[in-house]
Amino acid sequence: MLARTLSAVPLFAVAGGEPGVNATVVPSTASGASIASPLQQVNLLPATPPQTDSWRDEMYEAISMHREVGKRKTLVIVAEGVHDSNLKPIRADCVRDVLTERLGLDSRVITPGHIQRGGRSYAFDRILAVKAILEATPDTPSYTIDVRENKITRVPPMETVEMTRAVADAIVAKDFAKAMSLRDPGFLQSLEGFMTTSLLYKEKMLSEETLGTQVAVVRVGAPAGGMNTASRAAVRYCIKQGHTLLTVHSGFKGLLDDHIHELSWLGVDGWTSRGGSELCTNRTLLNVDPGAVAARFQQHDFHALMLIGGFEAFNSLLILENGRSLYPAFLIPMVRLPAMISNNDPMSEFSLGRDTSLNALVDACDAIKQSASASRNWVFVVETLGGQCGYVATMGALATGVSLVYISEQGMDPDMLRADVKFLKIRYGLDVKDKIEGRLVIRIECASEVYTADMLTDMFREEGGGLFDSRYASLGHILQGGVPTPTDRARAARLSLRCMAFLEEHHQSVLTQPPKSRCAPLESAAVITIQRSALKWVAVTEMVKHADMKNRRGKEAWWEPVKGCVEALSGRSELV
């Protein structure tokens, strides 16, 4: 199956103009980018073409429903090469004619063209390129480098060409089901997610017997990019299915204060491009008063619970699971969607917000490195967030080409610092005169209580002598990011919908049990994880076995070997 390749495609956001009369048509060169964009309301793709005569009517009906509920802007993305089921091309101008003539909208056509080949490179692309090269040997044959979930895979070029041609052949043969089956599973799930979150449905998807499920969404912990997108997807899925989704403001503190309300389809329309947490979030754990929390569960008749957040959400889910024997209100399916910038979850390689945070770090380090290079002989000590987990610092170091990185997992000691000072002196001594480069050192905030960032800066300044000077920069909460990246947005929607389906499935099994003897199996309180190339559900009781609860991270760090790559690329491994 075809997976995501080395080059990433930027996301295009087109803002509307005059309220109520505006529409934009954007021809796109990549169908994957079209689906990844949560901004559009209609999507035209080559592998899933509309019917010959009905696509205009379907588009008219879909957009009319949006306008009826109060939506004021319309964005239609047309993939390059799109056609109807008889392979007749559909041009952007044809779409514009529907919007203008049938809907009376003032429409514009914008063609991104080769702008989609990108400007600056994102952190993910940099890391993928470096890791792929470092893992190769002189005997390694040429491969196409792909990514499936969080795993780098290598596919022989001819196999890639054959599979690409197979998709084109299936489309020519009008076997569109086969064409879609040859795509990556994530592509299919993204397409389904787009249909769920972007279209309005006249009829509910579930039968009358299963309607009326009350689902609560609670955000626990610090803000992270993608939280709003996940909430938007959950709201629209529940509306489509016929459930009632109740959103809780400010975590469990808001639950105790009864800050609960139901969101509408239009109420979450612009959430995908917003950073932070629209519903607010809070670090307060429910163990302050689990009895009162259970009373709120019973008062609002919660049938299922979705937690979005970091380690606090993990602890909360564990407390809820352990409290099931005391509080019957907790005998409902519960799921957690990891969302934290530090990416410190055990048994999982991805959390919402990690990509947004990583790109914020890369942007900041690029700017600082430019300043350091202009001054020629400066060493900048850059301090980052991340708690006791060095993921962001290490991956950011690999993406920006820093010289040294200090993380909590390996700590700091005098011998290490002595060797690092020696390395910097040798490295600056080898630089060609008048071509000396500035260098960066990244330190995570909790790397050491003794060897602080200020102490490192003073030490490098003192030991540098006439070779180099030192400066200090603390990024702080800048790393919580601004606008979420395309990766965080797309995965937030996709994982949120999987969580909703999980709750739906387990709620159905609970309904089959007698009311007075209902029980909730351990697997009904679970966390959605990404492990290498697969999505997996892990019971919270199993996850806690792999967690370092004191340091709020997993017992094993899958990314830790990357620190060796950073040192190898900077030359430290050879010079010291």
Disulfide bonds with the S-S distance in Angstrom:
none
